[in-house]
Amino acid sequence: MKGSVLVIKDHDFDFTMDKFEQLCFSLEENNYLPITLAEYMTADILPEKYMMMRHDIDRNPSKALETARIEQDYNIKATYYFRAINDKLFCPEIINKVKKMGHEIGYHYEVLNECKGNYEEAIKLFESNLKRFKDLCDVKTVCMHGQPLSKYDNRDLWKKYDYRDFGILGEAYLSIGDSVNYLCDTGRNWNFDHCIRDFIPNKKENIRINSTNDLIQLIEGGKTNNFYILTHPERWSSNGFEWLLFYSKDMVFNLGKEFLRMTRS
């Protein structure tokens, strides 16, 4: 962790916890003020130089503890979105540990998909699941789960309802302004080539890079005043076996997304 020698080499493997630590080191070293999504949505005036680190916990909640501890070492408070579709993904023990490290907790909702497009059932399920989170912590923001295989976009729920009626400040895609530089690790790169829903609607992203080293160089270049960085911690490996496993999964998912994109078009 902090204090180790952080040297970026051309032959470094990407999407490892060591690489994630290098990213955090770079953000701290270059004086990007970390703010949570809730702080962004309530700020009257945003800092001149800031970053938001967001983590969508899609499949493996235990990986959230690894990124959360690294961020704690580098004085980064991030926003973590957990799912509630089953007891494996809704894990109060892990959620509480992440919260105690100073990070924001939010609900990673997918109710429109769960209810097969039935809006009335979906909003009831949203309210029920949100209460489970609020019993653990003060939830102020939510974020849709993309579900690329589903024909339903969970964000469409808010075309009929208002999340503010449930004490929610904003949504991680719908409440973001045009001046924010959004980057995500979906598809195991940072260039949006494999994104189906991991994008901010009606916003064109000006930054398209491939590797985490590229992102670190962009941070160190000092020409970008803000970053909104999305990662999926289960993509970031702690050892060689995990790296091969996660790499293989991502390649399969990317092929599936390409097939899906072709059939839908």
C-alpha positions as CSV (number, residue, x, y, z in Angstrom):
1,M,0.0,0.0,0.0
2,K,1.1,3.6,0.6
3,G,4.8,4.0,0.9
4,S,5.6,1.3,-1.7
5,V,7.7,2.2,-4.8
6,L,5.2,3.2,-7.5
7,V,7.0,2.9,-10.8
8,I,5.0,2.6,-14.0
9,K,6.6,0.3,-16.6
10,D,5.7,-0.3,-20.2
11,H,5.2,-4.0,-19.5
12,D,3.0,-3.5,-16.5
13,F,-0.2,-5.5,-16.4
14,D,-3.2,-3.3,-16.4
15,F,-6.3,-3.6,-14.2
16,T,-4.4,-4.9,-11.1
17,M,-4.7,-3.6,-7.6
18,D,-1.1,-2.4,-7.9
19,K,-2.2,-0.3,-11.0
20,F,-5.2,1.0,-9.1
21,E,-2.9,2.1,-6.3
22,Q,-0.7,3.9,-8.9
23,L,-3.8,5.7,-10.1
24,C,-4.8,6.8,-6.6
25,F,-1.2,7.9,-5.9
26,S,-1.3,10.1,-9.1
27,L,-4.6,11.7,-8.1
28,E,-3.3,12.6,-4.6
29,E,0.1,13.7,-5.8
30,N,-1.4,16.0,-8.4
31,N,-3.8,17.6,-5.9
32,Y,-7.1,16.5,-7.2
33,L,-9.6,17.1,-4.4
34,P,-11.8,14.0,-3.9
35,I,-15.5,14.5,-3.6
36,T,-18.4,12.0,-3.5
37,L,-21.3,12.0,-5.8
38,A,-23.5,13.4,-3.1
39,E,-21.0,16.3,-2.5
40,Y,-21.0,17.0,-6.2
41,M,-24.8,17.2,-6.3
42,T,-25.0,19.6,-3.3
43,A,-22.1,21.9,-4.1
44,D,-23.0,25.5,-4.8
45,I,-19.5,26.0,-6.2
46,L,-17.3,23.1,-7.3
47,P,-13.6,23.0,-6.5
48,E,-11.3,24.3,-9.2
49,K,-9.6,20.9,-9.4
50,Y,-11.5,17.8,-8.3
51,M,-12.1,14.2,-8.9
52,M,-15.0,11.8,-8.2
53,M,-14.2,8.1,-7.9
54,R,-17.2,5.8,-8.4
55,H,-17.3,2.1,-8.0
56,D,-20.2,-0.1,-9.3
57,I,-20.2,-3.4,-7.3
58,D,-21.7,-5.7,-9.9
59,R,-20.6,-9.2,-9.0
60,N,-18.1,-9.5,-6.1
61,P,-18.7,-7.2,-3.0
62,S,-15.5,-8.4,-1.3
63,K,-13.4,-6.7,-4.0
64,A,-14.9,-3.4,-2.8
65,L,-12.9,-3.8,0.4
66,E,-9.6,-3.9,-1.6
67,T,-10.2,-0.7,-3.5
68,A,-11.7,1.1,-0.4
69,R,-8.6,0.3,1.7
70,I,-6.3,1.6,-1.0
71,E,-8.3,4.8,-1.4
72,Q,-8.3,5.3,2.4
73,D,-4.5,5.1,2.3
74,Y,-4.5,8.0,-0.2
75,N,-7.2,10.1,1.4
76,I,-9.7,9.5,-1.3
77,K,-13.3,9.2,-0.4
78,A,-15.2,7.4,-3.1
79,T,-18.8,6.5,-3.9
80,Y,-19.7,2.8,-3.9
81,Y,-22.9,1.4,-5.4
82,F,-24.1,-2.0,-4.3
83,R,-26.9,-4.1,-5.8
84,A,-29.8,-5.7,-3.9
85,I,-30.9,-8.4,-6.2
86,N,-29.8,-11.2,-3.8
87,D,-28.2,-11.7,-0.4
88,K,-24.8,-12.4,-1.9
89,L,-24.7,-8.9,-3.5
90,F,-26.4,-7.1,-0.7
91,C,-23.9,-7.7,2.0
92,P,-24.4,-5.4,5.1
93,E,-21.1,-6.5,6.7
94,I,-19.1,-5.3,3.7
95,I,-21.2,-2.2,3.1
96,N,-20.7,-1.2,6.8
97,K,-16.9,-1.7,6.5
98,V,-16.7,0.4,3.3
99,K,-18.9,3.1,5.0
100,K,-16.6,3.2,8.1
101,M,-13.6,3.9,5.8
102,G,-15.3,7.2,4.9
103,H,-16.8,6.3,1.6
104,E,-20.3,7.1,0.3
105,I,-22.8,4.2,-0.1
106,G,-25.5,4.2,-2.8
107,Y,-28.0,1.8,-4.3
108,H,-27.2,0.2,-7.7
109,Y,-30.8,-0.3,-8.8
110,E,-32.0,-2.6,-11.6
111,V,-35.7,-2.8,-10.8
112,L,-37.2,-2.0,-14.2
113,N,-35.3,-5.0,-15.5
114,E,-36.2,-7.2,-12.5
115,C,-39.9,-6.3,-13.0
116,K,-39.7,-6.9,-16.8
117,G,-40.8,-3.3,-17.6
118,N,-43.6,-3.1,-15.2
119,Y,-43.2,0.5,-13.8
120,E,-45.6,0.2,-10.9
121,E,-44.0,-3.0,-9.6
122,A,-40.5,-1.5,-10.3
123,I,-41.0,1.6,-8.2
124,K,-42.4,-0.4,-5.3
125,L,-39.3,-2.7,-5.4
126,F,-37.1,0.3,-5.6
127,E,-38.6,1.8,-2.5
128,S,-38.4,-1.5,-0.6
129,N,-34.7,-2.1,-1.6
130,L,-33.8,1.5,-0.8
131,K,-35.2,1.1,2.7
132,R,-32.8,-1.8,3.2
133,F,-29.9,0.5,2.4
134,K,-31.2,3.3,4.5
135,D,-31.4,1.0,7.4
136,L,-27.6,0.8,7.2
137,C,-26.6,4.3,6.1
138,D,-27.7,7.6,4.8
139,V,-28.2,7.0,1.1
140,K,-28.3,10.2,-0.9
141,T,-27.6,9.0,-4.5
142,V,-28.4,6.0,-6.7
143,C,-27.0,4.6,-9.9
144,M,-28.6,2.3,-12.4
145,H,-27.1,-1.1,-13.2
146,G,-26.6,-1.4,-16.9
147,Q,-27.7,-5.0,-17.6
148,P,-26.5,-4.9,-21.2
149,L,-28.4,-8.1,-22.1
150,S,-31.7,-6.6,-21.0
151,K,-33.9,-4.6,-23.4
152,Y,-34.8,-2.3,-20.4
153,D,-32.8,0.8,-19.5
154,N,-33.3,1.1,-15.7
155,R,-32.9,4.9,-16.0
156,D,-36.2,5.1,-17.8
157,L,-37.9,4.6,-14.4
158,W,-37.3,8.3,-13.8
159,K,-39.3,9.3,-16.9
160,K,-42.4,8.3,-14.9
161,Y,-41.3,8.9,-11.3
162,D,-39.1,11.3,-9.4
163,Y,-36.2,9.9,-7.2
164,R,-36.4,13.1,-5.1
165,D,-39.7,11.8,-3.7
166,F,-37.6,9.1,-2.0
167,G,-35.1,11.5,-0.4
168,I,-32.5,11.0,-3.2
169,L,-30.4,13.9,-4.4
170,G,-29.5,12.6,-7.8
171,E,-28.6,9.7,-10.1
172,A,-25.1,8.9,-11.1
173,Y,-25.7,9.3,-14.8
174,L,-28.7,11.7,-15.0
175,S,-27.5,14.3,-12.5
176,I,-24.0,15.0,-14.0
177,G,-23.2,18.2,-15.9
178,D,-21.6,18.6,-19.2
179,S,-18.3,20.0,-17.8
180,V,-17.4,16.7,-16.1
181,N,-14.9,14.5,-17.7
182,Y,-16.3,11.0,-17.4
183,L,-14.2,7.9,-17.9
184,C,-15.1,4.2,-17.2
185,D,-13.3,0.9,-17.2
186,T,-16.1,-1.0,-18.9
187,G,-14.8,-3.4,-21.4
188,R,-11.3,-3.4,-19.8
189,N,-10.3,-0.1,-21.3
190,W,-11.1,3.6,-21.0
191,N,-12.3,4.4,-24.5
192,F,-16.1,3.5,-24.4
193,D,-15.7,1.0,-27.2
194,H,-17.6,-1.7,-25.3
195,C,-20.1,0.5,-23.5
196,I,-23.7,-0.2,-24.1
197,R,-25.2,1.8,-21.2
198,D,-22.2,3.0,-19.2
199,F,-22.5,6.6,-20.5
200,I,-24.0,9.9,-19.6
201,P,-27.1,10.5,-21.8
202,N,-26.8,13.3,-24.4
203,K,-23.2,14.0,-23.4
204,K,-20.2,13.7,-25.8
205,E,-17.0,12.6,-24.0
206,N,-13.9,14.4,-25.2
207,I,-11.4,12.1,-23.6
208,R,-10.9,8.6,-25.1
209,I,-7.8,6.7,-23.9
210,N,-7.0,3.0,-23.8
211,S,-5.0,2.1,-20.7
212,T,-4.7,3.1,-17.0
213,N,-1.2,4.3,-17.8
214,D,-2.8,6.7,-20.3
215,L,-5.1,7.9,-17.6
216,I,-2.2,8.5,-15.2
217,Q,-0.3,10.4,-17.8
218,L,-3.4,12.6,-18.4
219,I,-3.7,13.3,-14.7
220,E,0.0,14.1,-14.4
221,G,-0.2,16.4,-17.5
222,G,-2.2,18.9,-15.4
223,K,-4.4,20.1,-18.3
224,T,-7.7,18.5,-17.1
225,N,-9.4,20.2,-14.1
226,N,-11.7,17.3,-13.2
227,F,-12.2,13.6,-13.5
228,Y,-15.3,11.4,-12.9
229,I,-13.8,7.9,-12.9
230,L,-16.0,4.7,-12.8
231,T,-14.4,1.4,-12.0
232,H,-15.8,-2.1,-11.4
233,P,-13.5,-3.5,-8.6
234,E,-14.1,-7.1,-9.7
235,R,-12.1,-6.2,-12.8
236,W,-9.0,-5.3,-10.8
237,S,-7.0,-8.4,-9.9
238,S,-4.8,-9.1,-6.8
239,N,-2.8,-12.0,-8.3
240,G,-1.9,-13.7,-11.5
241,F,-4.7,-16.2,-11.3
242,E,-7.3,-13.5,-10.9
243,W,-5.8,-11.5,-13.7
244,L,-6.2,-14.4,-16.2
245,L,-9.7,-15.1,-14.9
246,F,-10.9,-11.5,-15.1
247,Y,-9.2,-11.0,-18.5
248,S,-10.9,-14.0,-19.9
249,K,-14.3,-13.0,-18.6
250,D,-14.0,-9.5,-20.0
251,M,-13.1,-10.8,-23.4
252,V,-16.1,-13.1,-23.5
253,F,-18.4,-10.3,-22.3
254,N,-17.0,-7.9,-25.0
255,L,-17.7,-10.4,-27.7
256,G,-21.2,-10.8,-26.4
257,K,-21.7,-7.1,-26.4
258,E,-20.5,-6.8,-30.0
259,F,-23.0,-9.5,-31.0
260,L,-25.7,-7.8,-29.1
261,R,-24.9,-4.4,-30.7
262,M,-25.0,-6.0,-34.2
263,T,-28.4,-7.7,-33.6
264,R,-30.0,-4.6,-32.1
265,S,-28.8,-2.4,-35.0
